[in-house]
Amino acid sequence: MKDEKIGFWPNVLVPTLFPLPRCAIVICCTWRDKMNIGEISKATGLPVKTLRYYEEIGLISPSRAPNGYRLYDAKELEQLQFLSQARAMGFPLEECRSLLALLADRSRASRDVHDLAHTRLLEVQKRIADLKALEMRLEEMMARCRDDDNPDCAILDSLSRFGTKITQPDETRRT
């Protein structure tokens, strides 16, 4: 059994890569104090390129071995798992930076975290409304299309009208 399949790293359970039967005896192995970038990538599911980028922009600060390799400890693992979840919820990197600061600040007010989540929720709701408007517009165009062998196309005609503004979802990229 390899260390990366089942492991125990100080207070951090690493998920198994296969289901265990109820009667299985699990022998926990101890992680080294530090993990290299490949190991932390496997543990978090984040690509190595993302890990390097997060360091470059100052979201995480792994230590360095004498040979210059990045070394990640339990603190960075927790931060990276947190970042992964926050990004999955749609938080942009600058809000992730704020959330990490709030996570580390034991004197934080939960209202500050709530405000960030509320802002994110409003933006998600706006994107949903934009997408619903786009959906309606596409349905309208498709309803006018004859969907036959005739070259006349109501969809192309609609898209060709310069004076008609087609509602588009907000195209700002998450960074």
C-alpha positions as a printed NumPy array, in Angstrom:
array([[  0.   ,   0.   ,   0.   ],
       [  1.453,   3.376,  -0.983],
       [  1.529,   6.459,   1.219],
       [ -0.568,   8.494,  -1.204],
       [ -3.536,   6.108,  -0.998],
       [ -4.222,   6.183,   2.71 ],
       [ -2.47 ,   8.515,   4.986],
       [ -2.495,  10.55 ,   8.052],
       [ -0.799,  13.874,   8.128],
       [ -1.016,  15.793,  11.401],
       [ -4.78 ,  16.272,  11.845],
       [ -5.439,  15.895,   8.115],
       [ -7.071,  12.749,   6.767],
       [ -6.129,  12.092,   3.159],
       [ -9.053,  10.543,   1.245],
       [ -8.667,   7.003,   0.007],
       [ -8.526,   6.319,  -3.688],
       [-10.593,   3.144,  -3.311],
       [-13.487,   2.024,  -1.081],
       [-12.531,   0.012,   1.961],
       [-14.607,  -2.927,   3.185],
       [-15.984,  -2.588,   6.718],
       [-13.739,  -5.344,   7.992],
       [-10.552,  -3.845,   6.554],
       [ -7.761,  -3.078,   8.919],
       [ -6.373,   0.304,   8.013],
       [ -2.766,   0.928,   8.815],
       [ -2.161,   4.653,   8.87 ],
       [  1.143,   5.768,   7.619],
       [  2.725,   9.028,   8.698],
       [  3.463,  11.689,   6.133],
       [  6.775,  13.376,   6.186],
       [  6.758,  16.807,   7.78 ],
       [  6.907,  18.372,   4.326],
       [  5.565,  17.469,   0.9  ],
       [  7.01 ,  18.41 ,  -2.46 ],
       [  4.919,  20.091,  -5.148],
       [  3.956,  16.823,  -6.842],
       [  2.774,  15.286,  -3.575],
       [  0.755,  18.354,  -2.571],
       [ -0.734,  18.431,  -6.061],
       [ -1.951,  14.848,  -5.626],
       [ -3.213,  15.528,  -2.094],
       [ -5.226,  18.611,  -3.128],
       [ -6.135,  17.772,  -6.716],
       [ -4.707,  21.123,  -7.828],
       [ -2.41 ,  21.236, -10.863],
       [  1.255,  22.021, -10.241],
       [  0.905,  25.107, -12.452],
       [ -1.871,  26.427, -10.164],
       [  0.255,  25.819,  -7.076],
       [  3.12 ,  27.799,  -8.596],
       [  0.743,  30.597,  -9.566],
       [ -0.755,  30.773,  -6.066],
       [  2.768,  31.173,  -4.698],
       [  3.66 ,  33.773,  -7.337],
       [  0.7  ,  35.986,  -6.371],
       [  1.302,  35.48 ,  -2.651],
       [ -1.695,  33.34 ,  -1.702],
       [  0.538,  30.66 ,  -0.219],
       [  4.162,  30.702,   0.901],
       [  5.763,  27.267,   0.94 ],
       [  9.222,  26.974,   2.401],
       [ 12.186,  25.982,   0.251],
       [ 14.561,  23.063,   0.581],
       [ 18.299,  23.733,   0.265],
       [ 18.028,  22.63 ,  -3.367],
       [ 15.332,  25.275,  -3.988],
       [ 12.388,  22.863,  -4.205],
       [  9.118,  23.979,  -2.681],
       [  8.149,  22.252,   0.561],
       [  4.547,  22.274,   1.769],
       [  3.468,  21.538,   5.317],
       [  0.088,  20.934,   6.974],
       [ -0.65 ,  24.686,   7.012],
       [ -0.233,  25.01 ,   3.24 ],
       [ -2.273,  21.836,   2.705],
       [ -5.138,  23.333,   4.705],
       [ -4.865,  26.64 ,   2.831],
       [ -4.836,  24.913,  -0.551],
       [ -7.849,  22.765,   0.302],
       [ -9.616,  25.922,   1.472],
       [ -8.672,  27.766,  -1.743],
       [ -9.891,  24.855,  -3.839],
       [-13.297,  24.955,  -2.136],
       [-13.545,  28.751,  -2.339],
       [-12.675,  28.715,  -6.051],
       [-15.253,  25.971,  -6.645],
       [-17.822,  28.309,  -5.061],
       [-16.855,  30.99 ,  -7.576],
       [-14.862,  33.321,  -5.347],
       [-12.313,  35.301,  -7.374],
       [ -8.704,  35.182,  -6.204],
       [ -8.785,  38.548,  -4.424],
       [-11.822,  37.459,  -2.424],
       [-10.016,  34.176,  -1.715],
       [ -7.146,  36.259,  -0.352],
       [ -9.612,  38.045,   1.938],
       [-11.183,  34.746,   2.997],
       [ -7.761,  33.284,   3.822],
       [ -6.995,  36.348,   5.948],
       [-10.329,  35.958,   7.715],
       [ -9.679,  32.242,   8.25 ],
       [ -6.367,  33.073,   9.932],
       [ -7.847,  35.912,  12.036],
       [ -9.44 ,  34.354,  15.12 ],
       [-10.779,  37.798,  16.119],
       [-12.721,  38.096,  12.852],
       [-16.386,  39.006,  12.727],
       [-18.523,  36.399,  10.978],
       [-20.364,  39.354,   9.414],
       [-17.277,  40.019,   7.266],
       [-17.35 ,  36.472,   5.898],
       [-21.12 ,  36.678,   5.444],
       [-20.742,  39.914,   3.464],
       [-18.258,  38.306,   1.065],
       [-20.544,  35.294,   0.596],
       [-23.553,  37.569,   0.074],
       [-21.713,  39.544,  -2.604],
       [-20.781,  36.271,  -4.324],
       [-24.425,  35.096,  -4.135],
       [-25.688,  38.321,  -5.745],
       [-23.186,  37.924,  -8.577],
       [-24.225,  34.291,  -9.119],
       [-27.889,  35.321,  -9.183],
       [-27.105,  38.025, -11.762],
       [-25.264,  35.525, -13.954],
       [-28.221,  33.145, -13.695],
       [-30.617,  35.943, -14.72 ],
       [-28.349,  36.844, -17.653],
       [-28.218,  33.221, -18.757],
       [-32.004,  32.874, -18.471],
       [-32.439,  35.972, -20.668],
       [-30.006,  34.486, -23.18 ],
       [-31.904,  31.2  , -23.069],
       [-35.197,  32.98 , -23.798],
       [-33.638,  34.893, -26.694],
       [-32.233,  31.695, -28.223],
       [-35.59 ,  29.942, -27.805],
       [-37.347,  32.855, -29.545],
       [-34.909,  32.761, -32.455],
       [-35.208,  28.989, -32.777],
       [-39.014,  29.179, -32.662],
       [-38.955,  31.5  , -35.708],
       [-36.642,  29.177, -37.621],
       [-38.419,  26.864, -40.061],
       [-35.817,  24.119, -39.549],
       [-36.072,  22.877, -43.14 ],
       [-33.988,  22.712, -46.34 ],
       [-34.828,  26.334, -47.263],
       [-31.767,  28.693, -47.125],
       [-33.773,  31.437, -45.382],
       [-32.868,  31.403, -41.711],
       [-34.573,  33.446, -39.   ],
       [-31.687,  32.775, -36.626],
       [-29.106,  34.241, -38.995],
       [-31.451,  37.15 , -39.733],
       [-31.781,  37.872, -35.997],
       [-28.041,  37.712, -35.458],
       [-27.455,  39.973, -38.477],
       [-29.598,  42.866, -37.222],
       [-27.227,  45.583, -36.083],
       [-29.761,  47.572, -34.078],
       [-30.846,  44.623, -31.978],
       [-28.962,  44.072, -28.77 ],
       [-28.792,  40.464, -27.781],
       [-28.603,  39.957, -24.048],
       [-25.352,  38.238, -23.134],
       [-24.184,  36.875, -19.847],
       [-21.51 ,  38.826, -18.028],
       [-18.273,  37.684, -19.635],
       [-15.907,  38.771, -16.89 ],
       [-13.399,  36.014, -16.248],
       [-12.857,  34.611, -12.842],
       [ -9.303,  35.263, -11.927]])
